[in-house]
Amino acid sequence: MSAKIKVIFEWLLAMLRLFKSDPAKAREFTELVTDQYDYLVVQIEKFQKDYFELCERIKLLYTEISGLREEMSKNAGLKCNVKDCNTRISG
């Protein structure tokens, strides 16, 4: 067991011993921890959803950028920069 988890369990046991004398405080503490846990789970799920949506958008943008670069390279080779160039290909 990692040291951080062990410290958390020790802290929880200390809190439970403290609230053992007053069951109302223990119930209030338990509800508070449960509410915080539920809130964090919702936030993690939201973060996860947003993260994967953002990854998908980034992948689409990279695909679009790659296509645009390819098109620019193709078009740059087809056009001459001189105004009266006879080899200029229009289109």
N, C-alpha and C positions, 0 to 999 in steps of 0.2 A: 504494500500500500504506500502511496506516495506521501511524503511528509506534509504536503499541504492538506490532503484529505484527512490525515491523522489529526492535524491541528483543528480542522473544522469539526471533526467528531468530538474531540476533547472539549471544544468550546460549546458545542450543543449539549454535551453531557453536563457541563458546568451550569448551563442555563436551565436545564431540566431539574437539576438538584436545587437550584435557587427557587424555581417555581413550584417545587414539590409541596412546599408548605401552603401554597395558595393555588388551588386548581383553576380558579378564574383567570389568574395571570398566565398560567401555563396554556390555557385554552386560547386566550387572546394572542399570546406569542405564537402559538401554532397556526392560528388563522392568519396572522401577519406574514409568517414565513410562507404559508401556502399561497396567499395572495401575491406575494412577491415572485414566487416561483412561477405561478400562472402567467403573470405579467411578462416575465423574462422569456418564457416559452413562446408567447405570442410575438414578442419583439424579435426573437431569433427566427421564427417562421417568416415574419415579414421581411427581415434582412435577407434570408435565404431566397425568398421569392424575387425580391428586387435584384439581388446579385445575379441570379440566373437569367432574368430578363435583360439586365445590362450586358451580360456576357453574350447573349444572343444578338442584341443590337450592335455590339462592337464587332462581332463576327460578320454581320451583314454589311457594316460600314467598311471593314477591311476588304470584303469582296467587291464592293462598289468602287473603292479607291483603286484596287488592283485593276479592275476593268477600265477605269478612266485613264490610268497610267498607260495601259496597253493601247488604248485608243489614241492618246496623245502621241505616243511614240510612232504609231502607224501614220497619223496625220502629219507629224513633223517631217517624216521622210517623203511625203507626197508633195509638199509645197516648197516652192523656192521663195526666198525672201526678197528677191529683186522684183520690182514692180512690173517691168516689161520683159520678164523671163519667158522665153519660148517653151521651156520644159515644164512650166507650171501646170500641174494637173488640177483641174477644178472638180469639185465634187465632194 
